[in-house]
Amino acid sequence: MAQAIELVITGGLLVTPSGIVRADLAIDHGLIVAVGDVSDYRPANQIDAKNLVVMPGVIDTHVHFREPGFPEKEDMASGSRAAALGGVTTVFDMPNTKPATTTVALLQDKFERAKQRFFVDYGFYIGATPNNTAELVAAEGLPGCAGIKLFMGSSTGDLLVAEDEEIEPIMRATRGTLAVHAEDESRLKANKKDVLDSAAAKGECGVHLHPCYRDVETAYRATKRLIDLARKLNRRVHVLHVTSAQELPLLAANKDLVSCEVLPQHLALSAPSCYDKLGTLAQMNPPIRDAEHGRALWAAIRNGLIDTVGSDHAPHTLAEKGQAYPATPSGMPGVQTMLPILLDAVNAGSLTLERLVDLTSAGPARVYGIKRKGRLAVGFDADLVLVDLKKRQTIRNQWIASTCGWTPFDGMEITGWPVMTILRGMPIMQDDELLGSAVGQPVRFQKEEVTG
């Protein structure tokens, strides 16, 4: 007698750990219970995925949902709605809020705020400061704590751990994922004087100077310092938003201790044209650089050096972005557009489906030690995105669910589009419409201790 289960997805092209296969998928109690033959099951519901690709839901480990402190930019509900619309089923939210998430109490406050407001599953980082190591240690292992975020260079907010003497004790005391914004603060200070202040004195200061101010040397110095510390202490680190060709050999020579992330913005946009077209809407940290660096990042993706792709979703209002540079804030929304941009790259031949899944699902699960997510396999959460690889769509500001209401990719024509998002067996988006209510839950990690 056939076993009653909740859902069967039939006829899709599944991107599995063993390759791409046309097969059916059976789901019950939020988990994948069969891949392939589902004849032994009697589903309450069935989805026909003929002509669609079925992938693990995207895990975006780099978002700034701006809560608490900046409701005019974003909050947990609006940011997670944008995620679901973009085929993202899990997000990790950064700590540079107001106040910054630097204590266990503030971390727990975020989890309280998140209840029944997230449309996708979630984790939160705790932010490093020069004097909160005890809080970082206490936060590690708490359910839903994604890891530690450390800013070596100043960016949005006031979190900063600039000196090796401040970073080393944190690396020694902690064991979880250490995700690092690697820009050298001393170089930034020097460049502010030599580049920005000098140009302002001549009346020539504009956003085209942003990649000169936050230049390649700024990124290279910080990445090298971080890697040297990791080698000294035999401590794994994760380098966020790598932007330059010069950093890649350093990363390649130290893969036993260092993982790394790139962003779609640095793959799809290049200077100076992005600044010509978008002005300060293209301003972010680290900056978008010229096409030489973009080509190097694509090569690093193809040769397996890059571990994850994240969005660095960092919304600001158009009014803030409309100020004169350098008073304008750095950052742009991206959680909703990340998968479409990468699917377009698949259609263009720059990326394979298998590599896309590794960068956006399996890779994040591996780097962060996420339990039961990131692959289409029995026993894993049924977090899925169904994709129409042939669907042509134009990204528009009107589609963006983020409170800020804009995207740097407005007007970009895309081939390949997420048409359904499924979270733990529950459809939460279909054909660009959200379904149901906020059912997101905290992510569980391998590092968490079993209690009770």
Protein Blocks (a to p, Z undefined) as FASTA:
>chain_A
ZZddfbdcehiacddfkbccddddddeehiafbghjaklpccfbdcdfehiacddddddf
bdcehpahilmlocfklmmmmmmmnopabdcddfkbcdddfbfklmmmmmmmmgopafbd
cdddddddfklmmmmmmmgopahiabdcddfbdcedjbdcfbfklmmmmmmmpmbdcddd
dddfklmmmmmmmmmmmmmmnopacfklmmmmmgmklmmmmmmmmmmmmmmnopacddeh
ifbfklmmmmmmmmmmpccdddfklmmgccfklmmmnmmmlgccdddddfklmmmmmmmm
mnomambdcfkiacddfklmmpccfkbccdddfklmmmmmmmmmmmnopacfklmmmmmm
mmmmmmnopghihiacehiacddcdddfkbccdddfklpmbfnlpafkgoiacedidfbd
ceehiafbeghiaehjdfbdcdddfklcceZZ
